[in-house]
Amino acid sequence: MEKIIKGYLPRFKRAENKPPLKIQQRDIDILRHVYENRFLTTQQVLFLVPGSSRVILLRLQKLFHNGYLDRLTTDLHKENIYALGNKGADLLVENSDIDRGKIDWAWKNRKNRKPNRNHTLMVSNFRIALVRALKTSSAKIHSWVPEGEALKDAVIVDYGQKKTRIPFYPDAFFSLSEGNEYLHFFLEADQSTMTNERFLTKMKGYWNFYKQGKHKQKFDINAFRVLTITKSKARAENLRKVAKKADDNKVGSAMFWFTSEENYNLEKYETILQPIWRTPKDESVHHILE
């Protein structure tokens, strides 16, 4: 149960007597952030939206009970998790250039399972930490494309006796800009559920995506890095060693970068720009803007 100014409202069921709501710009900002990230926890919203915690919590409560936001929960998060509701989608369309047809509800429902929600929230944590850290940097996020059909592709790899199709489906694609310089990244969020063999196949997919020049055809970019974020340093180190076999010569490529959430979080967000990344090529540490 959550307390507002008068009485109590149920947590996951919309109240019959809805609290009054007059839409503000802050509400539209909240809805856009939830839309862009797919899911957001209460804490994530508080980090993204300026203003007092009490006011923002009240706005979230009203947006939920009036049908603009949906509320979800997972085993890993005792706090509320928000997704875009139908009324929220309609309001965003009215107040932005978002195409209503681009809001993929089938995708949203499919990703609504608890393991998928946790995966999506992991991506959101990375993005929010990066956005906050870049506020004190001359570099900016030039573009961010979340997981979805726009990124989906595949590569055909010839292993001699047979050809293998490897799906290409990043968790996100984004670009950082500093003046006229651009860095391009694909993001992989690892929840420690993937086997080493499957992860290696995924990295081979990236290697061949680059080797076949598909990055130029699909994204009009000359080079990219693949960032893999994990839940622990031990897992990041294990996957870094696995990725050593992804390139043709099996010597380790500087294309693949690894770090863990133990190296950054929403409170310690500035470390995401520090040398916390390692590649399978050598034992050096790197920062994301180099």
C-alpha positions as CSV (number, residue, x, y, z in Angstrom):
1,M,0.0,0.0,0.0
2,E,1.2,3.5,-0.7
3,K,0.2,6.6,1.1
4,I,-0.7,9.9,-0.6
5,I,-2.0,13.1,0.7
6,K,-5.4,11.6,1.7
7,G,-5.8,7.9,2.5
8,Y,-4.2,4.8,0.9
9,L,-4.1,3.5,-2.6
10,P,-3.4,-0.1,-3.7
11,R,0.0,-0.7,-5.1
12,F,-0.6,-2.9,-8.2
13,K,-4.3,-2.4,-8.7
14,R,-5.7,1.0,-10.0
15,A,-7.9,2.7,-7.5
16,E,-11.6,3.1,-8.3
17,N,-11.5,6.6,-7.0
18,K,-8.5,7.9,-9.0
19,P,-6.5,10.8,-7.5
20,P,-7.0,14.0,-9.5
21,L,-4.4,14.6,-12.2
22,K,-3.7,17.6,-14.3
23,I,-1.0,16.8,-16.8
24,Q,2.3,18.7,-16.4
25,Q,5.4,18.9,-18.6
26,R,7.1,16.8,-15.9
27,D,4.6,14.0,-16.5
28,I,5.3,14.0,-20.2
29,D,9.1,13.9,-19.4
30,I,8.5,10.9,-17.1
31,L,6.5,9.1,-19.8
32,R,9.1,9.7,-22.4
33,H,11.9,8.4,-20.2
34,V,9.9,5.2,-19.5
35,Y,9.1,4.8,-23.2
36,E,12.8,5.2,-24.2
37,N,14.0,2.7,-21.6
38,R,11.1,0.2,-21.9
39,F,11.0,-0.2,-18.1
40,L,12.2,2.1,-15.2
41,T,12.4,1.6,-11.5
42,T,11.3,4.3,-9.1
43,Q,14.9,5.0,-8.3
44,Q,15.8,5.3,-12.0
45,V,13.0,7.8,-12.6
46,L,14.3,9.9,-9.6
47,F,17.8,10.0,-11.1
48,L,16.4,11.0,-14.5
49,V,13.8,13.6,-13.7
50,P,14.7,16.9,-11.9
51,G,12.7,17.9,-8.8
52,S,12.0,16.8,-5.3
53,S,11.6,13.1,-4.6
54,R,8.2,13.7,-2.9
55,V,6.8,15.5,-5.9
56,I,8.1,12.9,-8.5
57,L,6.8,10.0,-6.4
58,L,3.4,11.7,-6.2
59,R,3.4,12.2,-10.0
60,L,4.3,8.5,-10.6
61,Q,1.4,7.5,-8.3
62,K,-1.1,9.6,-10.1
63,L,0.2,8.5,-13.5
64,F,-0.3,4.9,-12.6
65,H,-3.7,5.2,-11.0
66,N,-5.0,7.2,-14.0
67,G,-3.7,4.6,-16.5
68,Y,-0.8,6.5,-18.0
69,L,1.8,4.1,-16.5
70,D,1.7,0.4,-15.7
71,R,3.4,-1.0,-12.5
72,L,5.3,-4.2,-12.4
73,T,7.6,-6.0,-9.9
74,T,10.4,-8.6,-9.9
75,D,12.0,-10.8,-7.4
76,L,15.1,-8.6,-7.5
77,H,13.4,-5.3,-7.1
78,K,11.2,-4.4,-4.1
79,E,10.6,-1.0,-5.5
80,N,8.0,-0.3,-8.2
81,I,8.9,-0.9,-11.9
82,Y,7.1,1.3,-14.4
83,A,6.1,0.6,-18.0
84,L,4.2,2.7,-20.5
85,G,0.4,2.4,-20.3
86,N,-2.0,2.9,-23.2
87,K,-3.0,6.4,-22.1
88,G,0.6,7.3,-21.7
89,A,1.4,6.2,-25.2
90,D,-1.5,8.3,-26.5
91,L,-0.3,11.3,-24.5
92,L,3.3,11.0,-25.8
93,V,2.0,10.9,-29.4
94,E,0.0,14.1,-28.9
95,N,3.0,15.9,-27.4
96,S,5.9,14.6,-29.5
97,D,7.0,13.3,-32.8
98,I,6.6,9.6,-31.7
99,D,4.7,7.5,-34.2
100,R,1.9,5.6,-32.3
101,G,2.6,2.6,-34.6
102,K,6.2,2.5,-33.5
103,I,5.2,1.7,-29.9
104,D,5.6,-2.1,-30.1
105,W,3.1,-3.5,-27.5
106,A,3.8,-7.1,-28.6
107,W,7.5,-6.5,-27.8
108,K,6.6,-4.9,-24.5
109,N,4.4,-7.9,-23.5
110,R,7.0,-10.4,-24.5
111,K,9.7,-8.6,-22.5
112,N,7.4,-8.3,-19.5
113,R,8.6,-11.7,-18.1
114,K,10.7,-11.2,-15.0
115,P,14.1,-12.3,-16.3
116,N,13.6,-10.0,-19.3
117,R,12.6,-7.1,-17.2
118,N,15.8,-7.5,-15.1
119,H,17.8,-7.6,-18.3
120,T,16.1,-4.4,-19.6
121,L,16.7,-2.6,-16.3
122,M,20.3,-3.6,-16.5
123,V,20.5,-1.7,-19.8
124,S,18.7,1.2,-18.3
125,N,21.1,1.4,-15.4
126,F,24.0,1.6,-17.8
127,R,22.4,4.3,-19.9
128,I,21.4,6.4,-17.0
129,A,24.9,6.2,-15.4
130,L,26.4,7.2,-18.8
131,V,24.0,10.1,-19.3
132,R,24.8,11.4,-15.8
133,A,28.5,11.0,-16.2
134,L,28.6,12.8,-19.6
135,K,27.0,15.9,-18.1
136,T,30.4,16.9,-16.9
137,S,32.2,15.9,-20.1
138,S,32.5,17.5,-23.5
139,A,31.3,14.3,-25.1
140,K,27.5,13.7,-25.5
141,I,25.2,10.8,-26.5
142,H,24.6,11.5,-30.2
143,S,22.1,8.7,-30.6
144,W,20.6,5.7,-28.8
145,V,18.7,2.8,-30.5
146,P,17.2,0.3,-28.0
147,E,16.8,-3.4,-28.6
148,G,14.2,-4.0,-31.3
149,E,13.5,-4.7,-35.0
150,A,15.7,-1.7,-36.1
151,L,18.8,-3.6,-34.9
152,K,17.9,-7.1,-35.9
153,D,20.0,-8.8,-38.6
154,A,22.1,-11.9,-39.2
155,V,25.4,-13.0,-40.7
156,I,26.3,-16.1,-42.7
157,V,29.6,-17.6,-41.7
158,D,31.3,-20.2,-43.9
159,Y,33.1,-22.8,-41.7
160,G,34.3,-24.8,-44.7
161,Q,32.0,-27.9,-44.7
162,K,28.9,-25.9,-43.9
163,K,27.6,-22.4,-43.6
164,T,26.1,-21.2,-40.3
165,R,23.6,-18.4,-39.8
166,I,24.3,-16.3,-36.7
167,P,21.6,-14.0,-35.5
168,F,22.6,-10.4,-34.9
169,Y,20.5,-8.8,-32.1
170,P,22.2,-6.3,-29.8
171,D,20.7,-5.0,-26.6
172,A,21.3,-1.4,-27.9
173,F,23.3,0.6,-30.3
174,F,24.6,4.1,-29.4
175,S,27.0,6.8,-30.6
176,L,29.0,9.3,-28.6
177,S,30.1,12.5,-30.1
178,E,32.8,15.0,-29.1
179,G,33.1,17.9,-31.6
180,N,33.3,16.2,-35.0
181,E,34.5,12.9,-33.7
182,Y,32.2,9.9,-33.2
183,L,32.5,6.6,-31.4
184,H,30.0,3.8,-32.0
185,F,29.0,1.0,-29.7
186,F,26.8,-2.1,-29.5
187,L,25.8,-3.1,-26.0
188,E,25.3,-6.5,-24.5
189,A,23.9,-6.9,-21.0
190,D,24.8,-10.3,-19.5
191,Q,22.6,-11.8,-16.8
192,S,24.8,-14.8,-16.3
193,T,22.3,-17.1,-18.0
194,M,24.2,-17.6,-21.3
195,T,26.6,-20.6,-21.8
196,N,30.2,-19.8,-22.8
197,E,29.6,-21.5,-26.2
198,R,26.5,-19.4,-26.9
199,F,28.3,-16.2,-25.9
200,L,31.3,-17.1,-28.1
201,T,28.9,-17.6,-31.1
202,K,27.4,-14.1,-30.4
203,M,30.9,-12.5,-30.4
204,K,31.7,-14.3,-33.6
205,G,28.6,-12.8,-35.0
206,Y,29.9,-9.3,-34.3
207,W,33.3,-10.2,-35.7
208,N,31.8,-11.4,-39.0
209,F,29.3,-8.5,-39.0
210,Y,32.4,-6.2,-39.1
211,K,34.4,-8.4,-41.4
212,Q,31.6,-8.5,-44.0
213,G,31.1,-4.8,-43.9
214,K,27.5,-5.0,-42.7
215,H,28.1,-2.2,-40.2
216,K,28.7,0.2,-43.1
217,Q,25.7,-1.0,-45.0
218,K,23.2,-1.0,-42.1
219,F,24.5,1.8,-39.8
220,D,26.8,3.9,-42.1
221,I,29.7,3.7,-39.7
222,N,33.4,2.7,-40.2
223,A,34.1,1.0,-36.9
224,F,32.5,0.0,-33.7
225,R,33.1,-1.5,-30.3
226,V,31.1,-4.2,-28.5
227,L,30.5,-3.4,-24.8
228,T,29.5,-6.3,-22.6
229,I,28.3,-5.4,-19.1
230,T,28.0,-8.2,-16.4
231,K,26.8,-8.4,-12.9
232,S,30.2,-9.4,-11.4
233,K,33.9,-8.9,-12.1
234,A,34.4,-12.6,-12.2
235,R,31.8,-13.1,-14.9
236,A,33.3,-10.2,-16.9
237,E,36.7,-11.8,-16.7
238,N,35.4,-15.2,-17.8
239,L,33.6,-13.8,-20.8
240,R,36.7,-11.7,-21.7
241,K,38.7,-15.0,-21.9
242,V,35.9,-16.6,-24.0
243,A,35.9,-13.7,-26.4
244,K,39.6,-14.3,-27.1
245,K,38.5,-17.0,-29.6
246,A,36.0,-14.8,-31.5
247,D,38.4,-13.3,-34.1
248,D,39.8,-15.4,-37.0
249,N,43.3,-15.7,-35.5
250,K,42.0,-16.4,-32.0
251,V,44.4,-13.9,-30.4
252,G,41.8,-11.5,-29.0
253,S,40.3,-8.4,-30.6
254,A,40.2,-4.9,-29.2
255,M,36.7,-4.7,-30.6
256,F,35.3,-6.5,-27.5
257,W,35.2,-4.5,-24.2
258,F,34.1,-5.9,-20.8
259,T,33.2,-4.5,-17.4
260,S,30.8,-5.2,-14.6
261,E,28.2,-3.4,-12.5
262,E,30.6,-3.7,-9.6
263,N,32.6,-1.0,-11.3
264,Y,29.7,1.6,-11.7
265,N,26.2,2.2,-10.5
266,L,23.6,5.0,-10.4
267,E,25.3,6.6,-7.3
268,K,28.9,6.0,-8.5
269,Y,28.0,6.9,-12.1
270,E,31.1,8.9,-12.8
271,T,33.3,5.8,-12.8
272,I,31.7,4.6,-16.1
273,L,34.0,7.1,-17.9
274,Q,37.1,5.9,-16.0
275,P,39.4,3.0,-17.1
276,I,37.2,0.1,-16.0
277,W,37.0,-1.7,-19.4
278,R,39.3,-4.6,-20.6
279,T,39.6,-6.4,-23.9
280,P,40.7,-9.9,-24.7
281,K,43.6,-8.5,-26.7
282,D,45.8,-7.7,-23.6
283,E,45.7,-6.8,-19.9
284,S,45.4,-3.1,-20.4
285,V,42.5,-1.1,-19.0
286,H,40.6,1.4,-21.1
287,H,38.1,4.3,-20.7
288,I,35.0,4.5,-23.0
289,L,36.0,7.8,-24.7
290,E,39.5,6.7,-25.9
